[in-house]
Amino acid sequence: MEKKKSSWLAWLVAIILVAGTVGSYIYIKHEEEIRAVKLAKEKKRDDRDAKINARMMKKQREHLRKPIEWNKPSETLPYPEIAKYRHYSKLNRVWLSFSLDKQRLYVHQGPFTIYTMYAYGNPNYQTMDNRQKTPLGIFKIKKDRGTNYYDAPSARSYAAWISYSNPSDPYGVQSMLQAVPTDKNGKVDKEAVKCLGKSFKHKYVAQTNGAIWLTTSDAEWLEKNIPAKTMLVIQSRSDKGNPYVELKNHYKYLETQAKFNHKNKEKDHHNEN
């Protein structure tokens, strides 16, 4: 009788284990199918958005002002209306990116590029003083901004400027997007104007002090229209990737970090009790 009972229990345990394994397999396969469908939808959407963005950027290239005029908008098209996007979800709000390779500052709305600006940032040669290098990475536009700024040590004047966070700067220097410099009488620095929109292959270094230069009109528009906390992605000369992907990955990292910190707080609270 005892042997039959043991045998029955063994079979029951075996059946439960098999059922659990089969159930787990079915659940995993179901989750994989859901994920595959989700990824397929995301790829279809991303491909569609990429085609739309390519058409938008082509139109902007066709309307870039040639030759470049230092005190006028980079495009002959009107500037975009930023206010209407302020209440969009974070991945669809307005953000900025700067390419050291193309020497362009782009205004984006979600995956779309809605305006292109001529710009110039130092190419970051290894032998360059760190204070002259353009910071790379993902930053936030700050509240600090203004017009008609005069820098006495360099005897330069800037019609407009807007700052962005750069916590990695070892000198604590404020990083800025700013108009091409003039002297105190408003006479433009011709060497600075020559740099706008140019990607130099040789070692040409204009002393930007790590700032990114723009036309006066573009800098004034940014100062008036781009709100604090707007994201800014700055890419190196070798970085040819999609800055929107970088931004999305940045948000994912922040979400993961927030969840991790929340779990640790809950764990610490539980241990205290």
N, C-alpha and C positions, 0 to 999 in steps of 0.2 A: 504493500500500500504506500509505503514511504517512497519507494522507487518511482511509482507512477506519479505521485505528487511532484517529485523533483523533476521528472521528465516533463510534466505539464507546465511547470514554472519556467523551465528552460525554453520550451517552445514559445511560451507567452512573451518572455524577454526577447527572444529572437524575432518574433513577429513585431513587437514594439520597436525594436531597433531598425528592422527593415522598413517599417512604416515611417519611422522618423527620418531615415535616410532618403527614402523616396519623396517624402514631403519636403525635405530640405532641397532636394534636387529640383523638384517642380517649382518651388518658390524662387530658387536662384535663376532657373531658366525664364520664369515669368518676369523677374526683375530685369534680367538681361534683355529680354524682348522689349520691355517698356523703355529701357535706356537706349536701345538701338533705334526705336521709333523716335524718341526724343532727339537723339543726335542727328538722325536723318532730317528731321524738321528744322533743327538749328542750322544744319549745313545748307539746306534749301533756302532758308531765310538769309543766311550769310552770303550765299552766292548771288541772290537777288539784290541784296543791299550793295554788294561790291560792284555789280553792273550799273546800278543807279549812281553810285558814287563816282565811278569812272566817267560817266557822262557829265556829271556835275563838274568834276575837276577839268575835264576837257574844255568845257565852256568857259571856266575861269581862266585857263591858260590862254584861250583865244582873246580874252578881255583884259589880260595884264597890260598895264601901261608901258609902252615902248616908244622912246627911251624912258628909263626911270626918271621920275621927277621927285626930288627929295621932299618937297612940301605938298605933294598931292597924294590921293589914295592910290594904292598899288593897282587896283582894278578900275576900269571905267564903268563897272556895274555898281549899283548902290550898295552900301553896307547892309548886312542882314539885320533884321529886327530881333534883338536878343531877348527882350522882355517876355515875349510869348512862350519861351521855352523854360522859364524859371521854375514852373511847377511840375515839370516832367519828372519821371523817375530818374534816379541818378545816372543810369547808363544811357539815358536819352537827353540829358541836359547839354548845355553848351560847355565845351572844354577846348583847350588849346594844345597844339603840338608845334615843336620847332625841330627842323632837320638841319644839322650841321653840314650834311652832305649836299643838300639842295639849297641851303641858305634861304629857307622859306619858313614863315610862321603861318600856321593854318588855324582857322577858326572852324571847329566842328560842332555838329549837333548830333549826338549819338554816333552812329557809324558813318554819318555823312559829313563831307567837307563843304562848308557853306561860304567860305571866303579864303582867299590866298593873299598873303602879304610878302613883299620883298623884305628881306631881313639880313642881318649879319651878326654872327657870333664868332669869336676866335676859334680856330680849328683845333686847339688843344694839342700842340706839339709837346713831346715829352720834356724838352729842354725849357719850356716856357714856365715862367713864374706862376705859381698856383693862383695868385690873385688875378692873373690875366685869363685863366682858363674858364670856359663856359661850363657851369655845373651840369652834370648829366643825371637823368633819373626822372622821378615823378614828384611834382611839387604842387603847392596850392598858392593861388594868388592871394595876396594880403590886402588889408584895408588901406595900407600906406600907399599913397599915390599923390600926384600933384602936377602942377604946371609951372613953367618958367623957373626951373631950378638952376641955380648957378653954383658950380663947383670951383671954389677959389683956387685950390692947389693946382688944378689942371687948366684953369682959366677957360673952362667950357661951360656953355649954357645949354639946357635941354628944354624944349618947348613943352614936353609932357613925359611923365614916367609912371610906371606902375610896378610895384615890388612883388616878389614871390618868396616863399619860404625856402631856405637853404640851410637846414640845421647842420649839414656836414661841413660847412665852410669853416676852416680852422681859424680864420681871422675875424669871424663875426661880421663880415662885410655884407650889406644888404644887396641881394641880387635883383636886377631890374630889367624890365623891358622899357626901352626909352627911345625918344626921337634921336635922329642923328645930331651930333653936337654942332653948335655954332659958337661964335665968340659972344661976348657980352653985348655987342651991338647987333647981333642977329645975322652976322655973316657966316655962311655955312662952311664947315670943314670939307673941302673938296676931296681930300683923301678918304674921308669917311663915306662920302656919297659914292665913290668909286667901288666901295666894298659891297654896297647893298645888292643882295641877290646873286652875288658872285661866289662860286665855289673854287677857291684858288688851289691849284695843284702844287704850287711851289710855296716856299715859306714866306708868305706875306702876312704880316701881323699888324693890324691896326690896334691901337691901345684902347680896348673897350672896357678894361677893368672888369672883365667877366660878364658885362652886360650884353644884351641882345639889342641891336639897333634896328630901328624901323623908320619909315618916312614920317615926317611930322604929322601929317594928317592921320595916318594909321595909329600912331602913338596916342594922339589926342582922342581918337575914337575909342581905343581900348580903355583909356583912363576914365572916360565918361560912361562906358557901357558894360564893361566886364566886371561882374560882382566879385567880392571877396569869396574865397573858398572854391573858386573855379579851378579845376584841375589843369595842370600844365605838364606835358610829357616832352622831355628834351632828349633827342636821340643823337648818338655819335655819328661820325662820318661813315663808319663801317656798318652801322645798324640800318638795314633796309627793310626791317619788319614793319608790320602794320601797328601803328601806335595805339589803335583802338583795342587790339588784342592785349597789349601791355597794360592798358588801363583796366580792362576786364579782369586780368589776372591779379592786378593790384587790389581791386575790390574783393576778389575771392580770398586773397591772403588776409586782408583786414577782417573779413567775416570769420575766417577760420581762427584767427588770433583772438577775436572777441569771444567766440564760443569757448576756446581753450581757457581764457582768463575767467570767464563766467563759471566754468566747471571747477577751476581751482579755488575760486571764492566760495562756492558751495561746499567744496571739500573742507576748506579751512573753517568755515562756519560750523560744519558738522563735527569736526574734531574739537572745536572749542566747547561745543555742547556735550 
